[in-house]
């Protein structure tokens, strides 16, 4: 397209695009008034949402049902689509449109101002990344994820090592492109949770370490809780029925939320909050792995699908940060899902689905078993108390690699050393060690601290919620309506309209305090282990 003929896309009520060709010399923005610019803002976001829908579908397929040999074909398609989205989002017309709207921000409403800010933020980042490197990275992600799956299956870190090298080196290079004056790891921490840095994380984890390590040692001196009622032989078809039962119970809409299986459970939005997918993984020897992964991913899905409908197909659709997102997933999985009231309510269904395995068990046995405190190898299987130590290990390793203090090649050995030091357990192989998480395979470097932060946020959300909602009574009845309504009103409906700090400040009406989370954990341990 030449500079004499520019296309401006007008968004009509049917969500389609019509082309209005402007055949006038000079900047096309001079031909536009504020009303037209607003229309084009919505049109641009709708088009980008369609591209993201296609890209998300391809990635979702790759992680669930696509055959291994299809990775190269998928990578090619994703690289082509990524190039098109790069051109669309960083093109002169888009930049001029957003710059114009930014200059008129006093005349925009709150949502429009936030849209423009977020879009310009992303575009400023992409403008600093050479297009060939951006496209190459998208292809690398697909290849990396495919190889990670194979490497984990074979427990062979050496297979994955060259891809992980590229992932970390790309993260450092892109961070330097984006903000040369900022520490590379600080940059990515802030991307996943705005306002967070190594200094903030160091202080946060120090507080958790200060109180959790002694607590874990004290629990270790007590008689261990039996977990026999969650170990055994639990057929997959019955677990699948349990998964759908739980999805319905916590309030997920089956018309908009789908369930599939994968090696490492995750949640993804396909284009908008109107199409959400969660995944799980079934282990026949332990039904609670899938049970809690479904509730965890269900918390993510509730947050995303809870966005106000007028945010659909815009940059405001869906959760604002990974810390707030994890506050919802960890809230539903642990604070609600591992509570006495919830376990007591679902126990009849558990016994119906697994009559032989649970014939001699009571709901109290299950409650104590799912709250058993015991160091384990796998983060996603960890109890609430030791979970943070898993996150701290990943944080420390990421931080050192990004700072050049640790080589990717030495990652397995250092991973194993820290597991011995922090949790007192030996790592038998790469599958149960450094290859257990998928995050690094798709470049999510700086993500892990969000899990710990989200856990702490969730405990403080509960404290505030209990001022107006009888959470205990709701769980006893298996009725999540009041709980979900509170979350929707205070958190979900805003999507990305508010910043994480605004969500916390407006909802809590007090400063974030990790001691609330630590008090919650200590109280549960004292009750179960008679400390």
Phi, psi and omega in degrees: 000130181270170185288347180279338186230109184245143177261128171246130185264129181251129183270120179259179188292346178269002178077015179262168178251135171241148184260127176245100185280122179261109182256058179233147180288159178092180183294131180298335182294335179291342182271002190246141171258176186297323179298316178295321179296321177296319178297319180291328176301314180291323179296316179299314181295323179295320179292318178296323178298322179294318177298316180295327176300312180296315181295319180294321177299318180296316179293320178298316178299318180297328182271351184241286191247352184293140176294151184303321184290353182273357186300319182295318178296317180295319179299321179296312181297317181295321179295321179294312180296323179296322178297319180294318179292325177299312181296319181295315186281335182251003181295159184302319182297316181295315181297316179297319179301310183290323176296320178297313180295323178296324179289340180251022190298335179294339180264357180269157175277176185302316182294317181296319179298318179293320177302310182298317181298313181294319180294317178296322178301312180293320182292319178300324177293309183296326179298333182274351179259121176305137186302319182296326178287323179296314180294318179298323180295319179299321178291320179301319181301315180297312181296319181298315180296319179297314180293322178302315179303314181292318181296320179295317180300322181269355183055051186229092181298327182302328177298320187271339188308312181297328179287320179292325174304313181294323180299311181290319180294324177292319179301317180293316182295315181295322178296321178291324174299313187290317182209087183300336183275353187254143174302136186299319181288323175302321181301312184285326174302316181292331178292320181279328178217092183309131180099352182265145178216176176301320180299316179295314181295319179301316180292319180297311181292328177297319178296316179295318180297321182302323184257331184281321182301311177297324180296316180296321177295320180294318177299322181298339179277347184267165176295130185287144178286138179287142176240021183298331184283354176244005177246142180155225180233107184239107187296147184297316179305321178290324176295324177296320177296320178297319180301314181289326175300315181293319178301316179292319183297316184279354171105019177284140182271111182297343178285343183231355182232121179253162181231134176219182180243152179201172180293316182234112184305143178204172176232141177216145174264131181259086177091319179196178180289356180279350180220097185243139179235133172242157179227162177214178177220131183259133172241122184295337182275352183203106183287342185285340177299306179293320181306311183278335175291323177296317179292319179299306180294330176297325175297318175301313184294323177299318179298309182296312182289346178279356177301144177301142184297333181284359176266353182302142178065022175235169180291347179274352183287128178096174187296155188275330183203164180287330177296313178293321178301312181292337176297326180281316181294316180288329177298311182288319182295312190257302185296320177269308189294333179256013180283158177302314186297318182292314181298320179297321181292317185275351185303317178302323178290321177299316181291327178294320182283328183232062188299320183288314184293329184253014185300326183255014183254153172248169179296328178294325177298316180294317180302313181293322181295319183282353175247014177300132179260113182201126177302132181226169183281324192259125182303313185290347178257000186288149174288169183301322188285315182276348185305317183299328179295324175299317181293319180298322178299313180295320178300312182296321180292315177302312183302318182287323177294316181295332179272358181079015182268349181218135178271147178302323181301330183267004185299313181302315181297319180288324175303310182297322180296316182291326177295325176291318182289315185279318189246352177070028181232150180266137179269119186282331183197173183294325181302319180268005180240246190294341181264004188290329183260146180272346192306312183293335181293335177247020170083015181279070181264120187105358182282319193306319180304336180301327180298315180289317178299315180299321178300317180290319177303315185300320179297324180283329173297319179300315180303317180288318181301322184294348176291334183232348182237130176278085186297319181300313180294322179298317180291324178300328180268355184066030183248106183268004188299314182290322178296312180295323180296320179296313179296321179296317183291322185265334188230302193298312191297339183281346182054237178256018181295318179266153172283163176304318179298320179294319178300312181295312183294315182291325183278312184280326184057030174199166182291148175298132183223105180298344178295334177298317178295315181294322176298319179299313180296317181296321180296318180294317180295320180299320182288316184284321185256008178052048180276000000 
